[in-house]
Amino acid sequence: MGILDSIKPQSAGQQKMLEALKNENYSIVGIFGPTGTGKSLFSLAYGIDAVMNNKYRRLIVVKPMIDVTTGEELTMAKAGPQFLELAKQYVIDVIGNFISWEEVSKLINDGKVMFVDSHYLKGRTFDEAVVFIDDAQTLKLESLIETIVRVGRNSRLIVAADPIFQALRGKGATDPSAILRDILAGEQKAIVVDLGVKDIVRAGAKIGLRLIMEYMLRSRKLKESELKALEVVRMRSPDADVITLLDLEDLVKKYQISSEHVPKYLVIVKQGHLGRLVGKKGERVNAIEKDLNARVRGVELDIDLTNIIRAVHPVSWVWKRVEDVDFMGSYIAISIDEGAFGPFMGQKGVYVRFLDEVMRELFGIGVRVVPTEGRRGKRRK
């Protein structure tokens, strides 16, 4: 039994990733999703199995070595022997529970596993090889393209990237991996696997993602109306940890949306603090609304963004038909029962454009809507 067969998928997304890697009909496999979803583990396991079983002659690993303090990429010329030491440590960290270092070291010494620096690929061709580009979101576009064009005959390319992290850092527009994902989605010989929050299996990764999201919200520059409203909220709910406050009035007017079900102010608080914001019987939020003469709605920050969508969508019942809210590439994907697709979109898509602006204002990430059969459709069948 190979390494890949000994790794059990822990989510539907991981199962799709496993199936994509095993399906040799695809010469390119693109795996996109947040950290902690197993992208590196499954890809390395497949590559090592492939060379050990003589399906391919070599596993070429392109893994940018980034100094997390300075953000500088360490090249082989700058780092010298340290480059290979970091590469070896990366393999041990990712797959060390499934294969001994002695076995990996032998593959390296035999030239079956190679670590290459994307800065020095001119003139090289990788024939009969699995070429694995990990953390592609940290590569410059030139390096990414240069690596791809080096993939030769009878070879397979695997690209793993985390466009969500880049988007949350405000670098989504300059992230070549997000563009690559959209390109591969239309390629006949390529398959794209999107992983999301529900596929994160490493506890620390979930905490890290939530902290990044919280940092994004806390660092928002509030406009004057939001600052004044925040003063009222803090006066009436002094022990509630308010992360940010968003004034929706301008967007409601821009899209000519009825304010019947849309609050003027959305207040996002730390997990466990919604009760402190609202009060035991709603007395705190009632006092806030009275002082502001406006509707206020509070939600707790979670990496599952369903509650925020629910809080601001103009149709009060439509959230019940939302099947899933998760990241997809560099977007927030909302899966909606096809029977409620029209009401969710709104006339000429006005509700989705409204949601898109709300999420971009909060997280710098836009929205895409995906119609599904939904639970009702499945029950009918």
N, C-alpha and C positions, 0 to 999 in steps of 0.2 A: 504494500500500500504506500502511495506517495505521500509527501508532506501535505499537499492540497487536500487529499482525501481524509486526512486526519484532523482537519480544521472544520468544525461544525458551524455553519452559518447561524447567527443569532437574531436575524431579522429578515424580512422579505427582501429588502434591498441587498443584503449580503448574499442571499440565495441567487438573486439575479446576477450579481457580480460573479459568483462562482460559475454559473451557467454560461455567462459570456466568455469567461476565460477558457472554459473547456470547449467552447464551440469554435473549431478550427476553420469554419467557413468565413469568419471575420479576421481579416489581416490586421485590423486596427481596433483596439479596445480602449475607449476613453472612459475613465472612472472619475466622477466629479462629486465632491461632497465635503462636509466638514471633517476636521481632524477627529480621530478616534473611531472611524467607521470601518477600519480594516483594509483600506486601499493598499497600503504598503505590504501588509502581511499576506494578503491573498495573491498579490502580484508577484512578490518575491517567491512565494511558495510555488506558484505556477512555473516561474522561470527556472528555478532550481530543479524542479521535477523534470522540466523539459530537457535540460542538458544532461541530467543524470540518466534519463531514459533514452538519450541519443536522438530525440526528436529534432533538436537544434544543436549546433556545435558550440555556441557560446551564449551566455547571458551578459548583455551589455547594460550596466547600470549607470544612468546619468542622474546623479543626486546632488543638487546645489548645496554647498556647505556655507551656511549663512551665520555670520556673527550676529546673534540676537541683540546685542547691545548697540552695535553701530549700524546694523542692517547691511554691512558689507559682505559680498560674496568672496569666500576664500578660494583662490585659484590654486592649481597645482604648482604654478611657478612661485606664488607667494608663500604658500603653506609648506611646500616641500614634502618630506615624509609624513608630516602631520595630516596631509590631505587623505592619504590612504588609511592612516590610523582612524581618522574620523569616519571614513567610509566603512571600515571594518566594524567599528563600534555601532554604527547605524544598523548593520545587518544583525549583529548580536542582539541589539535591543529589540528589533522587530520580530525576528524569527528564532531567537536563541532557545525558546522553549520546545521547538520542534526538530531541531537539527543541531548537532554538536559543532563547535567551532573548528574542531579538527577536520570534520567533513567539508565544511565551507573552505577552510584553508587549503585543503587538497585541491578543491575545484579551482581556487584562485591560482595556485601554483601550476596546475595543469593547463591554465589558460582558458578554462571553461566559464569562469566568472570574472568579469573585468569591470573596473570602475573607471569611468572616463570623465574628463573635464570638458564641459561643453564649449569652453573657450578655444580648445585646441583640437578641432575636428577636420580642418581643411585637408583634403586629399584622402580621407579615410572612407571606407565602405564596409558596412556590416552585413555580410552575406550569411545565410543560414543561421540567423541569430534571433534571439528574443531581445528586443531593445526596450528597456523599461526606463521611462522618464518619470521620476518621482518629484513631488512638490513643484510641478511645472509652473505654478503661479508665481514662483520666485525668479523664474528665468526671464531674461529680456527676450523680446520678440525675435531678435536676430539669432540668439542662441537656440531658441526653440525650433525655428525654421531650419537652422544649420544641422541640428540633430536629426530632424525628421528626414531631410534629404539624404542623409548618410545611410538610411535603411535600405539594404540591398535586396538581392534576389532570395527567394525562399526564406524570408524573414517575417517576423511579426512585431508590431509596435504596440506597446502598452503605455498609455499616458495617464497619470494620476495627478489630480490637482484639487485645491481647496479654494474655489472662487469666492465662497462666502466670506472667508476671512479677509480677503482683499477688498471685497465690497464694503464690509463693515468698517474697514480702515479708510474708506473713501478712495480706494484705488481701483474700484471696479472698472472704470472707464479705460484704465491703462493696463488692465490685466489681460495678457494675450491668451491665457488659458480659457477665459470666458468666451472669447471670440472663437478659439479652436473648438470648444464644445459645440457651438452652433454650427460650425463648418462640418464637423464629423457627423452631426445628427442627420445631415443630408447626403452622406457618402454611402454608396451601395455596399462596399466591403468593410464598413466600419459600424460599430455598435457603441452607443453611449449609455452608460449606467449612471443614473443620478441617485446619490445617497443623501439622506437628510437627517434631521434631528433624531427621528425614530430609529435610525441605524447606528447611532453612536453607542458603542458598547464600553467605552472607557469612561469611568465616572469623572475623572479629572477633566476630560474633554468637554463634558456637559457643563461643568462649573466654569471652565475657561470661556466657553461660548457665551454663557450668561453674563459673565463679567465684562466681556467685550461689548455686548449689547448695552449693558448698564453704563459703561464708560461713554459709549456713543450718546446715550440719552442725557447723561449728566453734563456732558460737555457742549450740549446744544446752547446756542446763544438765544436767549428768550427776548421776544419783542416786548415793548412797553406794556401792552395789554396783558400779556402773560405774566410779567413780573408783578403787576398790581393784583392779578387774580391769585398768584402764588402767595402773596402776603396775607390775603384773606384766608386761604386754605391753611396756612401755617398757624394763623391766629386761632382758628376754630378747631383745628386738629393738630395741636403742637407736638404730639408724640408719634405722629405718622411720618415715616421716612418717605418723603416725596422725591421721586427721581427726576421727573420732569412734568411739565404742564403744557398742553398744546391747545391754542385757540383755533377752533375750526371755522369761525364765522366767515372769514374771507373766502375759504374754499367752498363753503356752502353757497355763498353768493355767486362765486365764479361759475359753479356748475348748476346754479338755479335749483338747488335741492331743497325740498321741504324740510324745515327744521323740527318737524313733529317728532321724529324718532332719532334725530342726530343731536348730540349735546353741543353746546357752545364750547365747553371746556372738557378736554380729556385729561384726567390726572392719573399718572402712572406711578405706582408706589412699589416699594420693596415687598418681596414675598412675606406674607404674614402680617402685613400692615393695612390691608384693606378695611378690616374691622375698625382700626383706629381712625381711619379717614372717615368712615361712614357713621360710626357711633353704634351703640348697642341696638337702638331702635330707629336708626337713621337720623337721629337728631342733629348730628354734626353736619352731615351733607345737606340737610334741610336748611340749616343756618347759613352754610356757605352759599347755597343757591339764593337764599333770601338777600344776603348781603350783596351778591353779584347781580341779582335780578336776571339770572340765566341758569339754564340746565347744566348740571355737572355730572359727569360719569367717571367713576374710578375703576381701575383695573390693576392687578398685580403683574409685575414683569415676570415673564416666563419665556423659555426658549420655544415653547409652543405658542404661536402668535394668534391662536384662534380667538381668544378673548378680546384682543384689540380689534380684530375684524368684526366681531360680534358687537362691540361697543359703538362702532362708528358707522356701520352699514345702514343706509336709509330705510331699508325694509326690515321691520322688526322681527318677522318670523323666519326670514331666509336662512339665518345661521343654523337652523335645525336641519337644513338640507346640505350643509357643508360636510363633505366626507373627510377632508383632511386639509391641513395647512402646514406646509413644510417648505424647506429650501429646495430649489431646483436650479442647478447652475448658479448664476449670480442673481436669481430672482426668488421671490416668495411665490410659491405655487399654491393656488387655492383650488382644490378639487371639489366640484359642486355637482350634485345630482342633476342630470340633464333636464329633469322635469322642472327644476327651479332655475335653470340657466338664464332664461330671459329676465325674470325679476331680479336676479343677482346682478346681471350686467347693466340693467337699466336701459332706457331709451337711448339708442345710438352709443351704448357703452358708457354712459355718463357716470354711473355709479362706480364702475371699475376705474375710470380715470380719476375719480375722486379718491378712491382707496389707494391708487398708485401714488398720488401726490402725498397723501397722509403718511404712507410707509416710507416714501423717500425723505420726507421731512424728518421722520423719527430715526430711521436707520440707514438712509442713503441707498435703499434697495427697492426696486420697483416690484410690481405685482403681475402675475400671469394667471389666467383662469383656465382650468382644465375640466371640461364636462365629463362626467362618468355616468355609468348606469345607475349608480346609487343603490342604497339598500332596498328601496321600494321596487326598483326594476328587477333586482335579483330575486325578491320574494315572488313577483309575478311569474318569473320563469319556473 
